[in-house]
Amino acid sequence: MTTTVNVSGDCCRDFTQSSKLEWLETNGTGAFAMGTVSGANTRRYHALLTASLRPPVARRVLLSRVEEDVVIDGKTFALGASQYPGVVTPRGFELLQEFRAEPCATWVYGLNGARLEKQVYLVEGRQAVVVRYRADQPMKLHVRPFLVNRDYHSLQRAVESGGTWRGTPLLFSCSAKFTQDGHWYYNIEYLQELDRGLDFREDLYSPGFFTFEVRQGNARPGEWMTLCASIPETTADGTPGGEAPPEKRDPFLVRRADGTPAIIAGYPWFTDWGRDTMISLPGLLIAPGKLNEARELIEAHLKYLNQGLIPNRFPDSGEEPQYNSADATLWMFQAMRAWLAAGGDTAFLRDVFIKSARQIIDWHRHGTLNGISVDPSDGLLRAGEPGSQLTSQLTWMDARVGDRAVTPRHGKPVEINALWFGALRLMTAWGDHDYREESLRVQRSFREKFWNAKRQCLYDVLTDDGPVEKLRPNQIFAVSLGGGLLDREQQQSVVRIVERELLTPAGLRTLEPNDPDYKGRYTGGPAERDSAYHQGTVWPWLMGPFIDAYLEAFGRTAETVEYCRELIGRLEECLAAGPCLGSAAEIYDGDEPRSAKGCPAQAWSVAELARTKALLA
């Protein structure tokens, strides 16, 4: 979801609004810059340079922010903004005339008749950020950098270093004069972290300030004055940033250190996840016609196959990939289907994918990691074992509070078996008829065992203790993936109950409101939020599967297409409100007023919107 976004001066100057609107800049390595329109950082993840030391992971915050003082005819204007206990100071947002997200994060200040423009962007493929300024009349500009040197999930305190700055692997490049004036700044507060029930205070160190002058013979009015901060191994010859910012890119598409592609699940705190990658791939790569990149990404994941599974997570710290997912590998079959439908070369299917796909299915038949195996009695796929620490992570509803799974789904989850059936049917469609009878058996068992005759819908999970009757959106995949897993009447019944109980303008709820476990608000500390994550919270990415299911169940007619377009229109209205300008949030509250929560820029939210809009075009 990339749209041109301008924020008016009135909104910029209203701290309550502008401190909740976020901007994001990336460079294809996993590094990012992120902050708010107001200029005040409200998350521990907000910074001008969060470098990726081993792309796309090993992220480290190096440059938190800068504060500017402008001197015009002896009068000083402070442009920065920071939250301290009980006070916001300076209050530079009160001087803002406009914020623009294009061509990069851009602030325009009005200074008693003078105009100063500021831009922030990252250098493509490098661990470097450019902050640049231009003015329309003579002035003196002091720029004070605030340094940090920490993992991006943590916070920095001066007391931990005895009040001594231990340095940072950061180089500054500019034509300005530097004045040493080192100070610690204590107790900067990040209010989004406070709302999340986490530590929210940090100490930052500033070594001094740079001074630019706008006058004849130096930087003339209208010329850019550039400050570049980078880690040493990526410093280029000369000072980058005098040229125009790079063209706006898809923030989620990155390259690993070895050059292979990856998809970041979300900014600012996710890295690349196998499940999120395969769900996002059709919308981020296939819909815009990037078929070569899509093939590269599928092939890259195949290289990590382990007992028929692709990794679900590549950890930050570089340990071995984690294979704790029952669905990521099966979603790859659906990604391959979309790739071929868009014109992908069948030679890749024949020469590469089919060979791996046979291994994948064989491992699933006979049993692979984490209790994932076919039940020989009915052909359905089971995943996990009661009491297993990893069981709660095997499906996308993977939240835990301590050792307790919030939504325990060990057994035979409905969407896992819809995906299993889809993989078998696709293998048959791709010419391997050894799987036809097996797919028909899965279809018969699915209709017999998952159908809830009382409510005319599907059970969520089949367990040894009986079926789980909770009404969740996972059943929509039994319709959206096609292939005739259910008959037409069953399809329509499933879509109708999901529409009635789970559909909202922002996506699908994860549990019906009448359920005693329903949580209508995603709020509080980590335990409270995790308890609500899949217990009623709305997920925008599920709007895509719902629309697929609606068209599958009721046919593609002028009326059904128009209805689905109305759904997309309402979803776009929700997403356009932020918090991350030009992107889409991870989740929303189940109840009105439905506020955006979770990760502010989520790949599969953006991807499914893009894919579905292309579908309805």
VEXTIMI-912960 format. One record per residue (C-alpha): residue in three letters; x, y, z. Coordinates in pm, whole numbers, padded with zeros to 5 digits, always signed. Layout:
ALAXYZ ...
// end
This chain:
MET+00000+00000+00000 THR+00200+00297-00123 THR+00001+00619-00154 THR+00109+00980-00170 VAL+00059+01120+00179 ASN+00072+01486+00280 VAL-00001+01594+00635 SER-00140+01945+00676 GLY+00020+02206+00896 ASP-00274+02203+01137 CYS-00230+01829+01192 CYS+00150+01860+01219 ARG+00118+02126+01490 ASP-00128+01916+01692 PHE+00107+01697+01896 THR-00169+01453+01989 GLN-00218+01376+01620 SER+00130+01418+01475 SER+00298+01208+01745 LYS+00079+00914+01641 LEU+00149+00940+01267 GLU+00461+00745+01171 TRP+00689+00751+00868 LEU+00920+00475+00742 GLU+01228+00474+00518 THR+01414+00157+00411 ASN+01697+00060+00178 GLY+01660-00307+00082 THR+01889-00452+00350 GLY+01661-00471+00653 ALA+01791-00137+00784 PHE+01535+00134+00844 ALA+01464+00483+00968 MET+01135+00547+01142 GLY+00974+00815+01353 THR+00672+01040+01388 VAL+00556+01345+01197 SER+00599+01551+01516 GLY+00969+01462+01531 ALA+00936+01301+01874 ASN+01031+00935+01898 THR+00752+00739+02066 ARG+00892+00385+02028 ARG+01226+00230+02118 TYR+01238+00136+01750 HIS+01217+00495+01626 ALA+01555+00615+01501 LEU+01721+00778+01204 LEU+01948+00477+01152 THR+01875+00125+01264 ALA+02147-00058+01074 SER+02132-00422+00969 LEU+02481-00553+01038 ARG+02407-00890+00876 PRO+02128-00816+00627 PRO+01845-00843+00692 VAL+01905-00917+01063 ALA+02146-00819+01344 ARG+01977-00478+01363 ARG+02139-00213+01576 VAL+02020+00138+01661 LEU+02304+00385+01605 LEU+02154+00730+01546 SER+01840+00801+01746 ARG+01756+01150+01620 VAL+01887+01499+01559 GLU+01777+01832+01700 GLU+01816+02152+01503 ASP+01847+02513+01613 VAL+01805+02776+01342 VAL+01937+03130+01390 ILE+01794+03406+01170 ASP+01884+03769+01239 GLY+01980+03683+01595 LYS+01657+03494+01673 THR+01677+03119+01748 PHE+01414+02861+01646 ALA+01433+02512+01801 LEU+01305+02247+01558 GLY+01344+01927+01758 ALA+01092+01744+01975 SER+01134+01496+02258 GLN+00918+01362+02537 TYR+01061+01394+02887 PRO+00874+01323+03212 GLY+00580+01562+03210 VAL+00698+01780+02923 VAL+00766+01784+02549 THR+01070+01994+02466 PRO+01169+02140+02228 ARG+00837+02191+02044 GLY+00955+02224+01687 PHE+00636+02069+01552 GLU+00463+02401+01632 LEU+00664+02555+01344 LEU+00567+02292+01087 GLN+00379+02394+00774 GLU+00361+02050+00614 PHE+00488+01693+00619 ARG+00522+01484+00301 ALA+00602+01114+00271 GLU+00722+01160-00090 PRO+00986+01144-00227 CYS+01102+01063+00127 ALA+01018+01180+00478 THR+01003+01558+00434 TRP+00927+01836+00686 VAL+00864+02200+00589 TYR+00911+02464+00863 GLY+00794+02824+00859 LEU+01031+03050+01056 ASN+00887+03402+01063 GLY+00878+03432+00686 ALA+01173+03200+00617 ARG+01124+02845+00492 LEU+01339+02545+00584 GLU+01291+02202+00430 LYS+01430+01883+00588 GLN+01451+01535+00433 VAL+01552+01194+00570 TYR+01628+00887+00361 LEU+01853+00581+00362 VAL+02116+00509+00099 GLU+02014+00210-00111 GLY+02201-00106-00016 ARG+02415+00063+00248 GLN+02401+00115+00624 ALA+02380+00491+00588 VAL+02124+00765+00647 VAL+02111+01108+00488 VAL+01959+01408+00666 ARG+01958+01715+00447 TYR+01826+02070+00461 ARG+01764+02362+00231 ALA+01653+02715+00312 ASP+01513+02998+00106 GLN+01713+03272+00278 PRO+02033+03319+00483 MET+02042+03149+00823 LYS+02268+02950+01054 LEU+02172+02589+01127 HIS+02304+02387+01423 VAL+02238+02010+01403 ARG+02294+01803+01718 PRO+02301+01421+01673 PHE+02183+01190+01954 LEU+02378+00865+01960 VAL+02295+00519+02079 ASN+02460+00181+02035 ARG+02223-00103+02116 ASP+02020-00392+01988 TYR+01697-00253+01846 HIS+01480-00439+02098 SER+01662-00295+02401 LEU+01712+00046+02564 GLN+02025+00239+02666 ARG+02094+00380+03012 ALA+02390+00602+03101 VAL+02429+00438+03440 GLU+02519+00109+03274 SER+02835+00267+03135 GLY+02911+00474+03442 GLY+02806+00784+03257 THR+03086+00739+03004 TRP+03004+00719+02634 ARG+03157+00398+02501 GLY+03142+00501+02141 THR+02953+00386+01838 PRO+03062+00252+01499 LEU+02919+00558+01326 LEU+03088+00802+01089 PHE+02952+01144+00994 SER+03022+01300+00659 CYS+02938+01662+00580 SER+03089+02000+00493 ALA+02979+02161+00820 LYS+03190+02266+01115 PHE+03171+02036+01420 THR+03179+02174+01773 GLN+03250+01932+02059 ASP+02994+01972+02335 GLY+02927+01629+02483 HIS+02628+01570+02708 TRP+02402+01290+02823 TYR+02029+01353+02790 TYR+01836+01154+03050 ASN+01492+00995+03070 ILE+01367+01038+02717 GLU+01026+00872+02719 TYR+00874+00654+02449 LEU+00500+00665+02512 GLN+00410+00380+02278 GLU+00630+00155+02492 LEU+00452+00280+02804 ASP+00119+00189+02643 ARG+00257-00157+02568 GLY+00348-00211+02932 LEU+00724-00215+02863 ASP+01027-00016+02978 PHE+00994+00324+02815 ARG+01282+00550+02929 GLU+01620+00587+02764 ASP+01934+00801+02799 LEU+02099+00936+02484 TYR+02444+01085+02430 SER+02523+01381+02208 PRO+02892+01454+02134 GLY+02833+01806+02002 PHE+02680+01977+01702 PHE+02738+02056+01336 THR+02695+02410+01204 PHE+02580+02491+00851 GLU+02554+02844+00718 VAL+02326+02956+00439 ARG+02493+03258+00280 GLN+02668+03361-00033 GLY+02995+03174-00078 ASN+02885+02882+00140 ALA+02555+02700+00104 ARG+02338+02938-00096 PRO+01962+02964-00050 GLY+01792+02674-00227 GLU+02094+02442-00210 TRP+02089+02124-00005 MET+02310+02097+00304 THR+02378+01730+00371 LEU+02471+01527+00675 CYS+02537+01155+00622 ALA+02582+00902+00904 SER+02703+00553+00822 ILE+02892+00256+00962 PRO+03256+00248+00845 GLU+03243-00049+00610 THR+02969+00111+00402 THR+03109+00462+00372 ALA+03131+00560+00007 ASP+03368+00800-00159 GLY+03245+01154-00121 THR+02932+01265+00060 PRO+02612+01095-00056 GLY+02284+01279-00045 GLY+02349+01571-00274 GLU+02156+01382-00538 ALA+01781+01322-00521 PRO+01658+01057-00276 PRO+01626+00708-00426 GLU+01293+00616-00578 LYS+01045+00497-00317 ARG+01071+00120-00288 ASP+00867-00161-00142 PRO+00994-00157+00217 PHE+00937-00529+00274 LEU+01150-00662-00012 VAL+01514-00702+00092 ARG+01830-00891+00003 ARG+02028-01105+00242 ALA+02401-01058+00278 ASP+02449-01341+00024 GLY+02223-01166-00229 THR+01921-01394-00195 PRO+01581-01224-00162 ALA+01370-01211+00151 ILE+01051-01045+00272 ILE+01044-00860+00603 ALA+00724-00954+00785 GLY+00679-00608+00935 TYR+00843-00291+01064 PRO+00979-00209+01308 TRP+01022-00533+01505 PHE+00976-00832+01271 THR+01235-00989+01044 ASP+01168-01248+00772 TRP+00926-01532+00848 GLY+00850-01823+00617 ARG+00474-01814+00675 ASP+00449-01439+00624 THR+00674-01458+00319 MET+00467-01716+00135 ILE+00138-01542+00216 SER+00279-01203+00113 LEU+00458-01317-00202 PRO+00154-01308-00438 GLY+00066-00951-00345 LEU+00415-00804-00311 LEU+00587-00973-00604 ILE+00346-01155-00834 ALA+00070-00893-00857 PRO+00317-00621-00968 GLY+00477-00860-01218 LYS+00807-00930-01038 LEU+00806-01295-01138 ASN+01182-01343-01142 GLU+01212-01215-00785 ALA+00922-01439-00679 ARG+01093-01744-00830 GLU+01421-01651-00661 LEU+01248-01627-00328 ILE+01075-01965-00361 GLU+01399-02126-00473 ALA+01590-01968-00184 HIS+01350-02123+00068 LEU+01372-02462-00099 LYS+01746-02463-00027 TYR+01664-02463+00345 LEU+01433-02766+00329 ASN+01470-02983+00637 GLN+01261-03300+00659 GLY+01005-03155+00423 LEU+00973-02814+00594 ILE+01095-02467+00504 PRO+01202-02241+00792 ASN+00943-02027+00959 ARG+01194-01792+01114 PHE+01547-01676+01054 PRO+01654-01546+01397 ASP+01818-01207+01460 SER+02120-01349+01634 GLY+02222-01588+01358 GLU+02149-01927+01512 GLU+02001-02205+01302 PRO+01667-02140+01125 GLN+01356-02247+01315 TYR+01120-02502+01158 ASN+00827-02440+01391 SER+00546-02406+01139 ALA+00294-02650+00996 ASP+00170-02410+00729 ALA+00463-02211+00586 THR+00567-02498+00357 LEU+00209-02561+00242 TRP+00158-02191+00168 MET+00453-02222-00073 PHE+00236-02445-00296 GLN-00021-02164-00315 ALA+00252-01912-00395 MET+00368-02140-00673 ARG+00013-02166-00805 ALA-00015-01786-00819 TRP+00326-01760-00988 LEU+00229-02002-01264 ALA-00110-01836-01314 ALA+00071-01505-01368 GLY+00287-01654-01644 GLY+00574-01810-01454 ASP+00798-02048-01652 THR+00677-02408-01624 ALA+01040-02524-01658 PHE+01102-02412-01299 LEU+00800-02614-01188 ARG+00921-02920-01377 ASP+01293-02903-01306 VAL+01304-02764-00953 PHE+00981-02733-00761 ILE+00815-03069-00832 LYS+01119-03261-00708 SER+01115-03075-00377 ALA+00736-03093-00357 ARG+00743-03473-00371 GLN+00990-03479-00082 ILE+00771-03239+00114 ILE+00461-03452+00073 ASP+00647-03773+00149 TRP+00783-03631+00474 HIS+00436-03514+00573 ARG+00291-03857+00498 HIS+00538-04040+00717 GLY+00596-03777+00983 THR+00831-03484+01015 LEU+00933-03237+01285 ASN+00708-03125+01572 GLY+00450-03399+01536 ILE+00345-03297+01185 SER+00219-03609+01006 VAL-00072-03764+00819 ASP-00317-03968+01026 PRO-00331-04300+00837 SER-00688-04356+00954 ASP-00835-04063+00759 GLY-00556-03898+00556 LEU-00587-03568+00746 LEU-00282-03379+00864 ARG-00214-03338+01232 ALA+00032-03103+01394 GLY+00180-03089+01741 GLU+00131-03282+02058 PRO-00044-03184+02383 GLY+00202-03015+02617 SER+00462-02949+02348 GLN+00634-02610+02385 LEU+00630-02565+02007 THR+00273-02674+01942 SER+00128-02324+01987 GLN+00364-02189+01719 LEU+00279-02437+01446 THR-00018-02240+01313 TRP-00045-01867+01259 MET-00241-01837+01586 ASP+00082-01872+01782 ALA+00053-01641+02085 ARG+00179-01758+02423 VAL+00167-01616+02775 GLY+00462-01771+02952 ASP+00437-02145+02888 ARG+00064-02129+02816 ALA-00066-02132+02459 VAL-00345-01876+02430 THR-00510-02063+02142 PRO-00397-02427+02175 ARG-00458-02593+01838 HIS-00270-02923+01854 GLY-00449-03189+01655 LYS-00588-03125+01308 PRO-00635-02751+01245 VAL-00889-02666+00975 GLU-00667-02435+00766 ILE-00371-02676+00780 ASN-00588-02945+00626 ALA-00728-02705+00368 LEU-00369-02628+00270 TRP-00278-02999+00273 PHE-00568-03075+00040 GLY-00463-02783-00178 ALA-00107-02916-00208 LEU-00232-03261-00315 ARG-00476-03115-00567 LEU-00210-02888-00713 MET+00031-03178-00756 THR-00242-03358-00949 ALA-00312-03050-01160 TRP+00060-03019-01234 GLY+00055-03367-01388 ASP+00151-03593-01098 HIS-00159-03814-01075 ASP-00017-04026-00792 TYR-00182-03780-00553 ARG-00535-03782-00698 GLU-00678-04060-00483 GLU-00511-03921-00174 SER-00668-03580-00231 LEU-01012-03737-00275 ARG-00969-03923+00053 VAL-00875-03601+00231 GLN-01181-03434+00078 ARG-01414-03708+00205 SER-01263-03709+00554 PHE-01267-03331+00572 ARG-01636-03305+00485 GLU-01725-03581+00726 LYS-01521-03471+01028 PHE-01490-03094+01008 TRP-01852-03014+00929 ASN-02042-02870+01226 ALA-02401-02958+01135 LYS-02540-02766+01432 ARG-02398-02430+01319 GLN-02359-02514+00950 CYS-01992-02424+00946 LEU-01654-02586+01019 TYR-01488-02685+01341 ASP-01162-02504+01408 VAL-00957-02805+01520 LEU-01010-03178+01555 THR-00852-03313+01874 ASP-00840-03649+02050 ASP-01098-03507+02291 GLY-01334-03406+02013 PRO-01379-03112+01776 VAL-01323-02751+01888 GLU-01638-02554+01807 LYS-01498-02201+01844 LEU-01597-01984+01551 ARG-01274-01854+01402 PRO-01175-01724+01057 ASN-00947-02021+00984 GLN-01235-02206+00819 ILE-01250-01946+00541 PHE-00945-02107+00379 ALA-01146-02422+00311 VAL-01338-02205+00062 SER-01084-01942-00045 LEU-00824-02194-00165 GLY-01075-02346-00409 GLY-01041-02699-00540 GLY-01383-02819-00424 LEU-01292-02914-00068 LEU-01654-02831+00026 ASP-01967-02846-00184 ARG-02132-02521-00296 GLU-02395-02517-00022 GLN-02132-02571+00245 GLN-01912-02301+00094 GLN-02192-02047+00105 SER-02285-02139+00461 VAL-01924-02093+00580 VAL-01894-01756+00408 ARG-02224-01635+00550 ILE-02143-01716+00912 VAL-01796-01562+00883 GLU-01953-01255+00723 ARG-02214-01227+00997 GLU-01994-01288+01303 LEU-01636-01201+01207 LEU-01633-00948+00922 THR-01547-00585+01007 PRO-01438-00293+00784 ALA-01076-00358+00891 GLY-01070-00735+00829 LEU-01185-01048+01009 ARG-01210-01098+01384 THR-01022-01398+01517 LEU-01309-01505+01742 GLU-01681-01433+01742 PRO-01795-01168+01994 ASN-02041-01404+02164 ASP-01763-01639+02272 PRO-01680-01612+02644 ASP-01308-01592+02556 TYR-01360-01296+02320 LYS-01134-00994+02377 GLY-01255-00680+02203 ARG-00953-00468+02293 TYR-00585-00531+02223 THR-00437-00335+02509 GLY-00236-00354+02832 GLY+00096-00522+02902 PRO+00248-00811+02705 ALA+00038-01080+02876 GLU-00288-00892+02824 ARG-00208-00814+02462 ASP-00097-01168+02382 SER-00418-01294+02539 ALA-00617-01086+02289 TYR-00395-01139+01983 HIS-00611-01418+01835 GLN-00912-01395+02063 GLY-01115-01135+01878 THR-00850-00899+01743 VAL-00907-00806+01377 TRP-00647-00892+01112 PRO-00662-00693+00782 TRP-00480-00961+00579 LEU-00778-01195+00623 MET-00992-00967+00408 GLY-00813-01114+00104 PRO-00908-01477+00177 PHE-01262-01367+00265 ILE-01302-01202-00076 ASP-01155-01509-00249 ALA-01404-01723-00059 TYR-01697-01495-00139 LEU-01627-01510-00512 GLU-01571-01887-00494 ALA-01897-01950-00309 PHE-02126-01709-00491 GLY-01954-01678-00828 ARG-01791-01382-00997 THR-02078-01161-01110 ALA-02117-00787-01142 GLU-02297-00785-00805 THR-02043-00997-00614 VAL-01748-00805-00755 GLU-01909-00473-00660 TYR-01971-00598-00306 CYS-01607-00706-00275 ARG-01488-00371-00406 GLU-01697-00201-00137 LEU-01521-00417+00123 ILE-01182-00311-00013 GLY-01289+00052-00013 ARG-01383+00037+00355 LEU-01059-00144+00436 GLU-00854+00124+00260 GLU-01031+00392+00463 CYS-00925+00213+00783 LEU-00567+00166+00667 ALA-00532+00523+00541 ALA-00572+00652+00897 GLY-00228+00515+00985 PRO-00044+00482+01205 CYS+00233+00432+00947 LEU+00174+00664+00653 GLY+00149+00479+00322 SER+00150+00135+00485 ALA-00095-00093+00668 ALA-00113-00202+01030 GLU-00093-00560+01154 ILE-00412-00567+01363 TYR-00713-00369+01487 ASP-00932-00386+01794 GLY-01231-00616+01759 ASP-01467-00357+01906 GLU-01544+00000+01803 PRO-01380+00243+01800 ARG-01154+00013+01603 SER-00797+00139+01657 ALA-00490+00015+01472 LYS-00258-00187+01694 GLY+00045-00416+01673 CYS+00312-00371+01409 PRO+00241-00041+01226 ALA+00370-00161+00886 GLN+00282-00526+00818 ALA+00377-00707+00497 TRP+00079-00938+00459 SER-00168-00657+00532 VAL-00016-00458+00246 ALA+00025-00764+00023 GLU-00328-00897+00052 LEU-00474-00554-00019 ALA-00259-00527-00332 ARG-00340-00881-00446 THR-00712-00843-00391 LYS-00728-00507-00570 ALA-00557-00668-00869 LEU-00806-00956-00852 LEU-01101-00715-00862 ALA-00958-00483-01128 
// end
